[in-house]
Amino acid sequence: MLAYLSRYTHRVAIANSRLIACDQQGVTFTWKDYRVAGRDRYKQMTRETFEFIRRFLIHVLPKGLHRIRHYGLFAKGACAGNIARARELLAVAT
């Protein structure tokens, strides 16, 4: 679950550079299969336009909510100190 959520803390659900085509068949985009290593990791998927928009909107935050990076561990003012402390508590090398 942590690996899944971490993909969305600092970026949008899909970047413009990943969009390949939008036509009568639907929207084609690239995606990364995290279970596969190497060049075969990047794949293309085509979804009907309505389904693509539905999936994209699942990742849009409601009005008044902010992305994680603006608060907590990733708050700009204390980011370096928070990360250092978290590494210390987890006994992870810097």
N, CA, C and O atoms as a DFTB+ gen file, in Angstrom:
376 C
 N C O
     1  1       0.823      -1.184       0.000
     2  2       0.000       0.000       0.000
     3  2       0.871       1.252       0.000
     4  3       0.581       2.219      -0.706
     5  1       1.945       1.228       0.802
     6  2       2.840       2.380       0.867
     7  2       3.480       2.661      -0.481
     8  3       3.591       3.818      -0.886
     9  1       3.901       1.616      -1.179
    10  2       4.512       1.801      -2.500
    11  2       3.522       2.434      -3.471
    12  3       3.896       3.302      -4.259
    13  1       2.254       2.005      -3.419
    14  2       1.235       2.567      -4.295
    15  2       0.991       4.034      -3.989
    16  3       0.978       4.864      -4.898
    17  1       0.798       4.359      -2.728
    18  2       0.503       5.738      -2.343
    19  2       1.682       6.670      -2.588
    20  3       1.487       7.839      -2.917
    21  1       2.889       6.170      -2.432
    22  2       4.063       7.032      -2.601
    23  2       4.198       7.546      -4.021
    24  3       4.836       8.575      -4.240
    25  1       3.619       6.862      -4.984
    26  2       3.694       7.329      -6.375
    27  2       2.894       8.609      -6.609
    28  3       3.109       9.301      -7.604
    29  1       1.978       8.924      -5.702
    30  2       1.090      10.062      -5.906
    31  2       1.329      11.216      -4.951
    32  3       0.542      12.163      -4.944
    33  1       2.379      11.180      -4.145
    34  2       2.586      12.244      -3.174
    35  2       3.193      13.492      -3.791
    36  3       2.984      14.588      -3.270
    37  1       3.930      13.366      -4.873
    38  2       4.647      14.513      -5.439
    39  2       4.284      14.832      -6.874
    40  3       4.864      15.745      -7.462
    41  1       3.362      14.125      -7.441
    42  2       3.042      14.386      -8.842
    43  2       1.592      14.057      -9.129
    44  3       0.889      13.474      -8.304
    45  1       1.160      14.446     -10.324
    46  2      -0.214      14.156     -10.731
    47  2      -0.312      12.696     -11.151
    48  3       0.703      12.012     -11.285
    49  1      -1.520      12.228     -11.356
    50  2      -1.734      10.825     -11.703
    51  2      -1.084      10.452     -13.027
    52  3      -0.577       9.339     -13.165
    53  1      -1.086      11.356     -14.006
    54  2      -0.462      11.068     -15.291
    55  2       0.081      12.362     -15.887
    56  3      -0.624      13.369     -15.958
    57  1       1.329      12.323     -16.309
    58  2       1.958      13.501     -16.909
    59  2       1.580      13.595     -18.384
    60  3       1.275      12.584     -19.016
    61  1       1.599      14.785     -18.918
    62  2       1.286      14.992     -20.334
    63  2       2.215      14.199     -21.244
    64  3       1.805      13.753     -22.316
    65  1       3.462      14.022     -20.823
    66  2       4.433      13.305     -21.647
    67  2       4.068      11.829     -21.813
    68  3       4.566      11.177     -22.730
    69  1       3.221      11.298     -20.958
    70  2       2.811       9.895     -21.057
    71  2       1.608       9.686     -21.964
    72  3       1.288       8.550     -22.315
    73  1       0.942      10.759     -22.345
    74  2      -0.206      10.657     -23.244
    75  2       0.298      10.516     -24.674
    76  3       1.076      11.346     -25.143
    77  1      -0.136       9.486     -25.359
    78  2       0.342       9.203     -26.713
    79  2      -0.666       9.637     -27.762
    80  3      -0.300      10.299     -28.734
    81  1      -1.930       9.276     -27.581
    82  2      -2.939       9.590     -28.591
    83  2      -4.315       9.704     -27.948
    84  3      -4.594       9.128     -26.896
    85  1      -5.159      10.473     -28.627
    86  2      -6.560      10.602     -28.243
    87  2      -7.352      10.623     -29.546
    88  3      -7.287      11.595     -30.299
    89  1      -8.092       9.562     -29.810
    90  2      -8.829       9.457     -31.065
    91  2     -10.160       8.745     -30.831
    92  3     -10.629       8.669     -29.696
    93  1     -10.767       8.226     -31.892
    94  2     -12.081       7.566     -31.783
    95  2     -12.028       6.306     -30.920
    96  3     -13.021       5.942     -30.289
    97  1     -10.854       5.628     -30.889
    98  2     -10.721       4.415     -30.083
    99  2     -10.617       4.733     -28.596
   100  3     -10.969       3.898     -27.763
   101  1     -10.145       5.919     -28.253
   102  2      -9.997       6.313     -26.858
   103  2      -8.687       7.042     -26.626
   104  3      -8.152       7.686     -27.529
   105  1      -8.176       6.936     -25.406
   106  2      -6.939       7.608     -25.014
   107  2      -5.862       6.538     -24.818
   108  3      -6.060       5.566     -24.089
   109  1      -4.725       6.736     -25.480
   110  2      -3.602       5.818     -25.361
   111  2      -2.512       6.500     -24.558
   112  3      -2.180       7.660     -24.800
   113  1      -1.953       5.765     -23.591
   114  2      -0.907       6.317     -22.730
   115  2       0.059       5.210     -22.328
   116  3      -0.245       4.025     -22.462
   117  1       1.219       5.610     -21.835
   118  2       2.191       4.641     -21.339
   119  2       2.029       4.488     -19.835
   120  3       1.603       5.413     -19.144
   121  1       2.373       3.316     -19.345
   122  2       2.327       3.052     -17.911
   123  2       3.476       2.131     -17.557
   124  3       4.036       1.460     -18.423
   125  1       3.824       2.102     -16.283
   126  2       4.953       1.317     -15.811
   127  2       4.447       0.138     -14.986
   128  3       3.725       0.314     -14.004
   129  1       4.838      -1.064     -15.401
   130  2       4.488      -2.275     -14.667
   131  2       5.598      -2.532     -13.649
   132  3       6.687      -2.973     -14.016
   133  1       5.331      -2.264     -12.394
   134  2       6.349      -2.369     -11.350
   135  2       6.729      -3.810     -11.034
   136  3       7.694      -4.041     -10.305
   137  1       6.000      -4.775     -11.560
   138  2       6.334      -6.181     -11.326
   139  2       7.364      -6.712     -12.310
   140  3       7.899      -7.803     -12.115
   141  1       7.652      -5.950     -13.373
   142  2       8.565      -6.385     -14.427
   143  2       9.810      -5.512     -14.396
   144  3       9.720      -4.308     -14.157
   145  1      10.962      -6.105     -14.635
   146  2      12.217      -5.344     -14.700
   147  2      12.642      -5.186     -16.157
   148  3      12.223      -5.947     -17.028
   149  1      13.479      -4.188     -16.401
   150  2      14.030      -3.992     -17.736
   151  2      13.148      -3.166     -18.650
   152  3      12.264      -2.432     -18.208
   153  1      13.420      -3.310     -19.957
   154  2      12.724      -2.499     -20.958
   155  2      11.250      -2.866     -21.091
   156  3      10.442      -2.037     -21.509
   157  1      10.896      -4.091     -20.742
   158  2       9.503      -4.524     -20.853
   159  2       8.618      -3.927     -19.768
   160  3       7.415      -4.185     -19.732
   161  1       9.202      -3.140     -18.898
   162  2       8.464      -2.534     -17.791
   163  2       7.471      -1.478     -18.278
   164  3       6.410      -1.297     -17.682
   165  1       7.818      -0.784     -19.360
   166  2       6.967       0.288     -19.882
   167  2       6.039      -0.272     -20.949
   168  3       6.484      -0.894     -21.913
   169  1       4.747      -0.042     -20.763
   170  2       3.742      -0.594     -21.662
   171  2       2.760       0.491     -22.082
   172  3       2.704       1.566     -21.485
   173  1       1.991       0.187     -23.116
   174  2       0.965       1.117     -23.572
   175  2      -0.408       0.532     -23.273
   176  3      -0.609      -0.682     -23.292
   177  1      -1.341       1.430     -22.997
   178  2      -2.711       1.021     -22.715
   179  2      -3.651       2.005     -23.392
   180  3      -3.399       3.209     -23.402
   181  1      -4.725       1.493     -23.952
   182  2      -5.765       2.338     -24.543
   183  2      -7.061       2.092     -23.789
   184  3      -7.479       0.949     -23.609
   185  1      -7.684       3.157     -23.358
   186  2      -8.963       3.089     -22.662
   187  2      -9.950       4.011     -23.369
   188  3      -9.563       5.020     -23.958
   189  1     -11.235       3.651     -23.302
   190  2     -12.260       4.540     -23.843
   191  2     -12.132       5.883     -23.128
   192  3     -11.735       5.940     -21.965
   193  1     -12.466       6.941     -23.819
   194  2     -12.294       8.283     -23.271
   195  2     -13.009       8.442     -21.929
   196  3     -12.438       8.981     -20.981
   197  1     -14.242       7.979     -21.848
   198  2     -15.001       8.106     -20.600
   199  2     -14.306       7.364     -19.462
   200  3     -14.220       7.882     -18.349
   201  1     -13.806       6.150     -19.730
   202  2     -13.127       5.357     -18.698
   203  2     -11.815       6.022     -18.278
   204  3     -11.470       6.023     -17.097
   205  1     -11.083       6.588     -19.243
   206  2      -9.840       7.285     -18.913
   207  2     -10.114       8.469     -17.977
   208  3      -9.426       8.649     -16.973
   209  1     -11.115       9.262     -18.315
   210  2     -11.469      10.425     -17.483
   211  2     -11.930       9.973     -16.103
   212  3     -11.570      10.595     -15.104
   213  1     -12.718       8.904     -16.026
   214  2     -13.177       8.388     -14.738
   215  2     -11.996       7.988     -13.864
   216  3     -11.948       8.337     -12.685
   217  1     -11.043       7.258     -14.438
   218  2      -9.868       6.831     -13.675
   219  2      -9.002       8.016     -13.265
   220  3      -8.473       8.047     -12.154
   221  1      -8.859       8.983     -14.154
   222  2      -8.059      10.160     -13.838
   223  2      -8.675      10.942     -12.685
   224  3      -7.958      11.379     -11.785
   225  1      -9.986      11.126     -12.698
   226  2     -10.662      11.918     -11.673
   227  2     -10.648      11.260     -10.298
   228  3     -10.862      11.933      -9.290
   229  1     -10.402       9.967     -10.244
   230  2     -10.253       9.300      -8.956
   231  2      -9.090       9.909      -8.177
   232  3      -9.108       9.927      -6.946
   233  1      -8.071      10.411      -8.894
   234  2      -6.865      10.948      -8.270
   235  2      -6.911      12.456      -8.022
   236  3      -5.955      13.020      -7.491
   237  1      -8.003      13.112      -8.397
   238  2      -8.137      14.554      -8.169
   239  2      -8.651      14.771      -6.749
   240  3      -9.657      14.192      -6.340
   241  1      -7.941      15.615      -6.009
   242  2      -8.332      15.880      -4.626
   243  2      -9.531      16.818      -4.559
   244  3      -9.644      17.733      -5.375
   245  1     -10.418      16.603      -3.606
   246  2     -11.555      17.519      -3.429
   247  2     -11.071      18.915      -3.028
   248  3      -9.971      19.072      -2.498
   249  1     -11.895      19.909      -3.284
   250  2     -11.552      21.282      -2.949
   251  2     -11.280      21.401      -1.448
   252  3     -12.029      20.873      -0.626
   253  1     -10.224      22.086      -1.113
   254  2      -9.872      22.286       0.287
   255  2      -8.816      21.324       0.803
   256  3      -8.226      21.569       1.856
   257  1      -8.563      20.240       0.092
   258  2      -7.526      19.294       0.496
   259  2      -6.233      19.596      -0.267
   260  3      -6.272      20.104      -1.388
   261  1      -5.109      19.287       0.337
   262  2      -3.809      19.568      -0.265
   263  2      -3.005      18.293      -0.385
   264  3      -3.212      17.335       0.360
   265  1      -2.092      18.296      -1.326
   266  2      -1.211      17.135      -1.491
   267  2      -0.339      16.955      -0.258
   268  3      -0.052      17.911       0.462
   269  1       0.071      15.740      -0.031
   270  2       0.860      15.394       1.143
   271  2       2.155      16.198       1.215
   272  3       2.591      16.555       2.310
   273  1       2.772      16.489       0.083
   274  2       4.075      17.150       0.091
   275  2       4.049      18.520       0.750
   276  3       5.097      19.024       1.152
   277  1       2.884      19.132       0.870
   278  2       2.797      20.462       1.453
   279  2       2.709      20.440       2.976
   280  3       2.833      21.483       3.619
   281  1       2.497      19.263       3.555
   282  2       2.337      19.140       4.993
   283  2       3.132      17.947       5.505
   284  3       3.673      17.172       4.716
   285  1       3.203      17.804       6.794
   286  2       3.841      16.639       7.397
   287  2       5.334      16.575       7.138
   288  3       6.025      17.591       7.201
   289  1       5.829      15.387       6.848
   290  2       7.260      15.173       6.628
   291  2       7.820      16.037       5.511
   292  3       8.966      16.480       5.582
   293  1       7.016      16.279       4.477
   294  2       7.503      16.978       3.300
   295  2       7.213      18.479       3.297
   296  3       7.368      19.128       2.263
   297  1       6.799      19.038       4.423
   298  2       6.567      20.478       4.504
   299  2       7.877      21.203       4.219
   300  3       8.920      20.842       4.764
   301  1       7.827      22.198       3.387
   302  2       9.036      22.868       2.900
   303  2       9.945      23.381       4.021
   304  3      11.164      23.232       3.936
   305  1       9.386      23.969       5.046
   306  2      10.198      24.578       6.099
   307  2      11.027      23.608       6.911
   308  3      12.107      23.958       7.386
   309  1      10.535      22.395       7.076
   310  2      11.227      21.446       7.954
   311  2      11.546      20.128       7.261
   312  3      11.835      19.135       7.929
   313  1      11.500      20.103       5.967
   314  2      11.648      18.856       5.208
   315  2      12.950      18.134       5.524
   316  3      12.931      16.951       5.866
   317  1      14.067      18.817       5.417
   318  2      15.373      18.174       5.622
   319  2      15.488      17.597       7.025
   320  3      15.955      16.471       7.197
   321  1      15.070      18.352       8.020
   322  2      15.128      17.876       9.398
   323  2      14.207      16.697       9.650
   324  3      14.573      15.753      10.350
   325  1      13.006      16.751       9.078
   326  2      12.050      15.657       9.248
   327  2      12.545      14.365       8.606
   328  3      12.429      13.287       9.189
   329  1      13.092      14.483       7.413
   330  2      13.596      13.298       6.720
   331  2      14.786      12.711       7.476
   332  3      14.891      11.493       7.621
   333  1      15.676      13.569       7.955
   334  2      16.827      13.098       8.731
   335  2      16.360      12.378       9.991
   336  3      16.901      11.329      10.341
   337  1      15.372      12.924      10.668
   338  2      14.851      12.304      11.892
   339  2      14.180      10.968      11.579
   340  3      14.347      10.005      12.327
   341  1      13.426      10.898      10.485
   342  2      12.775       9.660      10.099
   343  2      13.809       8.572       9.788
   344  3      13.636       7.415      10.169
   345  1      14.884       8.957       9.093
   346  2      15.953       7.997       8.797
   347  2      16.623       7.520      10.078
   348  3      16.971       6.347      10.213
   349  1      16.794       8.433      10.999
   350  2      17.400       8.085      12.290
   351  2      16.531       7.081      13.039
   352  3      17.031       6.090      13.572
   353  1      15.235       7.345      13.075
   354  2      14.307       6.453      13.777
   355  2      14.202       5.086      13.108
   356  3      14.016       4.070      13.778
   357  1      14.322       5.071      11.784
   358  2      14.241       3.819      11.048
   359  2      15.595       3.114      10.911
   360  3      15.679       2.013      10.368
   361  1      16.646       3.759      11.406
   362  2      18.012       3.230      11.322
   363  2      18.414       2.983       9.877
   364  3      18.961       1.935       9.535
   365  1      18.124       3.994       9.018
   366  2      18.467       3.923       7.602
   367  2      19.655       4.832       7.344
   368  3      19.708       5.951       7.853
   369  1      20.609       4.352       6.556
   370  2      21.787       5.165       6.221
   371  2      21.389       6.346       5.350
   372  3      20.458       6.245       4.551
   373  1      22.084       7.458       5.499
   374  2      21.773       8.643       4.685
   375  2      22.390       8.524       3.311
   376  3      22.237       9.425       2.486
